[in-house]
Amino acid sequence: MGNSLLLVNIGQLLTLRAASAEPGPHRGPALRDLGIIHDGAVLCLGGKIVSVGQTEDALRDPWLKSHRKSVTEIDCAGKVVLPGFVDSHTHPVFVGPRLVDFEKRIEGASYTEIAAAGGGIRSSLEAVRQTAKSVLASKVLATLQKMAALGSTTVEAKSGYGLTVASELKSLEAIQDAASRWPGTVVSTLLGAHVVPEEFQGCSQKYVEIVCTEMIPRAARRKLAQFVDVFCDRGAFTAEETEQVFAAAEKHGLSVRGHMGQLSETGLQPFLRFHPASFDHMDHVNDSDIPQLAKHDTVATLVPGANYFLGLKEYPNARRLIDAGVPVALATDYNPGTSPTISMPMAMSLACTHMKMAPAEAVTASTINGAWALRVAEHKGSIEPAKDADLAVFAVEDYREIPYWFGANHCAMTILNGVVAPSP
Ligand SMILES: [Zn+2]
């Protein structure tokens, strides 16, 4: 039967079970419906959730009565329990922080000036290319463990700081190696089309060809990635190049997601035929694209940590997207240049204070909608029988305290596929 866990006396159990019969990511007013059970209990067996309800009912269960001795009971003493966070956008394969960028930006240098001073994405490339896979894997594993301590149980991890065939595959192998040693769940993404590397300046088409004919087929054949991502923006890849990369991904059986509209507006409709799982950033979105997005399951993943860290006054217009019925998720965008945070509670806090999302909307966007953005909602993102036992216990009495107490960690326990994470 494997490990069995019974959590009882949960003050607020946020189930995130779907209120409507319609499958798909949560939208509009449904984002505020957390399916809360007061004085809740959850029974998990062999890494799966088997029953969810009130403590008194759970304790009356005949199976539990006869197996009580073999079950590890966790008294939550009135704490809040919610599905483990699904951080659906991270770049964890890098070597060191970008402190020169940080200081230069504080002094007022622009993106281009920072790049000219040897900073920016390109400054992370050399280190990744020269670092052994085992060292990268240890760094990724350490990051995953720290994320779990903040309540994350499923993490998307991108390559993208190598930008050669060998170093992109090495980055994906490092993710795979780290994932095999972590009890949580990792979804990996090939981001070979992050920027055009120096060697291909002025002939980006040649680089796109390498991504399409070498990186994607090799990553797909070796099952090193589930998704292919493209940074489609000013200074990165054009809409046409993005379509080429998406077409290559489709041809090799990989799903797609995209960095869209961070710096400038891109028309999104040409990409919808590739059924992207997610469009991420979305700072600049054309009004005419919004009704189209509302009709699709492509999730708009907002990453306010990047806006915060870059000191921007503007944030993505979450209200406009939510009110139009576009499914919205939140993620950290953990990366060394623009969002060096591993904290989903911090992303939620920024969503509330700077994007005017209600705390309940931020919870939904960080759990079940993150799971939809990674196409793992069948197993992740809500506390329902038959789903994976991914739970976060927060030492607060009310879930709204999670984004409220910003900058401190109130996660008391994380359970990943039924495994209780060791305390940090
Ligand atoms: Zn990103």
Residues whose N, C-alpha, C, O or C-beta is under 5 A from the ligand:
A	BS01	ZN	D333
